[in-house]
Amino acid sequence: MAATVCVPDATNPECLPGRWPGLKDAASHARRSTLAFAGLAVIITRAGDSRTGRFDRAVISVAEHGRSPAAVRAARVISALGEPGFVVLPIAMVTACAVRRADWRRACVPPLAVASGAAVRRLLSRAIARPRPPSAIWLTEPEGFSMPSKHTSLAALTAGACAGSLAVGGLGRHGVPLLAAAGVGASRIYLGVHWPSDVVAAWIFAEAWLQLAEALYAGGGSTSQAGLA
């Protein structure tokens, strides 16, 4: 996760040696995403006949009645991009690139961020224990509870961690995991194993976890820089 070391000068008096300007922004974004996820979780667990519940059921119904053999095959392929066995490949590639540059701290971030995020997602899923859509419409066999979507979370976590390791900045830093979540999440909805709100929750969770990882990375760099000062 790239960050820029601040340089103290007259135009930036609050910038101290070793402080990372991205740290505060990343931590703030992580807090906002965490609150958004918590709020969505509360809304979903009480969905019932609310607007969220009706929206979820309406989208699932449209997906079920709009299926075609070609689209189902495509959905299966896209869904596989969120499988644990697949995400290992891009993580290994960006980690190897960082190792080649002798950037050992950055090399550790993608595998640790994705692995820890996957573990926390599983715990959250068990705690929320949201039922999946009716099994009669499943076109693949899912695992565990519905929220947040495992495949969507893994896809977004992997895309975001890789983008950060490759120093993708600006809108791309958030756009890459969003696109990954949208693509894989849509495939899971189409296959009948997730509600749309599961996918939204998975993306928000991944954003929060990635920003937390970025804040910890920046904070560790700040400590190291301060020790060298």
C-alpha positions in Angstrom: 0.0 0.0 0.0 1.8 3.1 -1.2 2.1 6.2 1.0 4.2 9.3 0.7 6.4 10.6 3.5 5.5 14.1 4.5 8.2 16.8 4.4 8.0 19.5 7.1 8.2 23.1 5.8 6.6 26.5 6.3 3.6 25.6 4.2 2.9 22.4 6.2 3.8 23.1 9.8 1.8 20.2 11.1 3.8 17.7 9.2 6.4 16.1 11.5 9.3 13.9 10.4 8.2 10.3 9.9 4.5 11.2 9.7 2.5 9.7 6.8 -0.3 11.9 5.5 -2.2 8.9 4.1 -2.5 7.3 7.6 -5.2 9.7 8.8 -7.2 9.4 5.6 -7.0 5.6 5.5 -8.1 5.3 9.2 -11.0 7.7 8.6 -12.1 5.8 5.6 -11.9 2.5 7.4 -14.1 3.9 10.2 -16.7 5.2 7.8 -16.8 1.8 5.9 -17.0 -0.1 9.2 -20.0 2.1 10.3 -21.6 1.6 6.9 -21.2 -2.2 7.2 -22.6 -2.3 10.7 -25.6 -0.1 9.7 -26.3 -2.3 6.6 -26.0 -5.5 8.7 -28.7 -4.1 11.2 -31.0 -3.2 8.3 -30.6 -6.5 6.6 -31.2 -8.6 9.7 -34.5 -6.8 10.1 -35.3 -6.6 6.5 -38.4 -8.8 6.3 -40.9 -6.9 4.2 -38.9 -3.7 4.3 -37.7 -2.0 1.1 -34.4 -3.8 1.4 -36.1 -7.2 1.6 -38.4 -6.4 -1.2 -35.6 -5.2 -3.4 -33.5 -8.3 -2.7 -36.4 -10.6 -3.6 -37.2 -8.6 -6.8 -33.7 -8.8 -8.1 -33.4 -12.5 -7.4 -36.7 -13.1 -9.2 -35.5 -11.2 -12.2 -32.2 -13.1 -12.3 -33.9 -16.4 -12.0 -36.3 -15.8 -14.8 -33.7 -14.2 -17.1 -31.3 -17.2 -17.1 -29.9 -18.7 -20.3 -27.3 -21.5 -20.7 -24.6 -19.1 -22.1 -25.2 -16.6 -19.3 -25.0 -19.3 -16.6 -21.7 -20.6 -18.0 -20.3 -17.1 -18.0 -21.5 -16.6 -14.4 -19.8 -19.7 -13.3 -16.5 -18.6 -14.9 -16.8 -15.1 -13.3 -17.8 -16.6 -9.9 -14.6 -18.8 -10.0 -12.5 -15.6 -9.8 -13.6 -15.2 -6.2 -12.5 -18.8 -5.3 -9.7 -19.1 -2.7 -7.8 -21.3 -5.2 -7.8 -18.5 -7.8 -7.0 -15.5 -5.7 -3.7 -17.1 -4.6 -2.3 -16.5 -8.1 -2.5 -12.7 -8.3 -1.5 -12.4 -4.6 1.6 -14.5 -5.3 2.5 -12.5 -8.3 2.4 -9.0 -6.6 4.2 -10.5 -3.6 6.9 -11.8 -5.8 7.3 -8.4 -7.5 7.7 -6.7 -4.1 10.3 -9.3 -3.1 12.2 -8.6 -6.3 12.3 -5.0 -5.3 13.5 -6.0 -1.8 10.4 -4.2 -0.4 9.7 -6.8 2.3 7.1 -4.8 4.1 5.0 -4.3 1.0 5.4 -7.9 0.1 3.7 -9.0 3.3 0.7 -6.8 2.9 -1.4 -8.5 0.2 -1.3 -12.1 1.7 -1.8 -10.8 5.2 -4.7 -8.4 4.3 -6.5 -11.0 2.2 -6.0 -13.9 4.6 -7.0 -11.9 7.7 -9.9 -10.3 5.9 -11.2 -13.8 4.8 -11.0 -15.0 8.4 -12.9 -12.0 9.8 -15.5 -12.3 7.1 -16.2 -15.9 8.1 -16.6 -14.9 11.8 -19.0 -12.1 10.8 -21.0 -14.4 8.6 -21.4 -16.9 11.4 -22.4 -14.1 13.8 -25.0 -12.5 11.5 -26.2 -16.0 10.3 -28.3 -14.6 7.4 -30.1 -17.4 5.4 -29.4 -17.6 1.7 -32.1 -17.4 -1.0 -34.2 -20.5 -1.4 -32.2 -23.6 -2.4 -34.6 -24.3 -5.2 -33.0 -21.6 -7.3 -29.4 -22.4 -6.6 -27.2 -23.2 -9.6 -24.1 -24.0 -7.5 -23.6 -25.3 -4.1 -22.7 -22.5 -1.6 -20.9 -22.8 1.7 -22.0 -21.3 5.0 -24.3 -18.3 5.5 -25.2 -15.6 3.1 -23.8 -12.3 4.4 -21.3 -11.0 3.5 -20.7 -12.8 0.3 -17.4 -14.8 0.5 -16.6 -14.8 -3.2 -17.4 -11.0 -3.5 -15.3 -10.3 -0.4 -12.3 -12.3 -1.6 -12.4 -10.7 -5.1 -12.6 -7.2 -3.7 -9.9 -7.9 -1.0 -7.6 -9.4 -3.6 -8.1 -6.7 -6.2 -7.6 -3.9 -3.6 -4.6 -5.5 -2.0 -2.9 -6.0 -5.4 -3.8 -2.5 -6.5 -2.2 -1.1 -3.4 0.9 -3.2 -3.7 1.3 -1.9 -7.3 0.9 1.6 -6.0 -2.3 2.3 -7.9 -3.6 5.6 -6.7 -6.5 8.0 -7.0 -9.9 6.6 -8.0 -8.3 3.4 -9.2 -7.4 2.4 -5.6 -11.2 2.2 -4.8 -12.4 1.5 -8.3 -10.5 -1.7 -8.8 -12.0 -3.5 -5.8 -15.4 -2.1 -6.6 -15.3 -3.5 -10.2 -14.1 -6.9 -8.8 -16.9 -6.9 -6.3 -19.5 -5.9 -8.9 -18.5 -8.5 -11.4 -18.2 -11.5 -9.0 -21.1 -10.4 -6.9 -23.4 -10.2 -9.9 -22.4 -13.7 -10.9 -23.3 -15.0 -7.4 -26.7 -13.3 -7.5 -27.3 -14.7 -11.0 -26.5 -18.2 -9.7 -29.1 -17.8 -7.0 -26.9 -18.1 -3.9 -26.8 -14.5 -2.7 -29.1 -11.6 -2.1 -27.9 -8.3 -3.7 -27.5 -6.8 -0.2 -25.0 -9.6 0.6 -22.8 -8.3 -2.2 -23.1 -4.7 -1.2 -22.1 -5.7 2.4 -19.2 -7.7 1.1 -17.8 -4.7 -0.9 -18.2 -2.4 2.1 -16.5 -4.9 4.4 -13.6 -5.3 1.9 -13.2 -1.5 1.7 -13.1 -1.2 5.4 -10.5 -4.0 5.8 -8.3 -2.7 3.0 -8.3 0.8 4.5 -7.4 -0.7 7.9 -4.5 -2.6 6.3 -3.4 0.6 4.6 -3.5 2.5 7.9 -1.5 -0.2 9.7 1.1 -0.2 6.8 1.4 3.5 6.9 1.6 3.6 10.6 4.3 1.0 10.6 6.3 3.0 8.1 5.8 6.1 10.2 7.2 4.3 13.3 10.2 3.1 11.3 10.9 6.5 9.9 10.7 8.1 13.3 13.2 5.5 14.6 15.6 6.5 11.9 15.3 10.2 12.5 
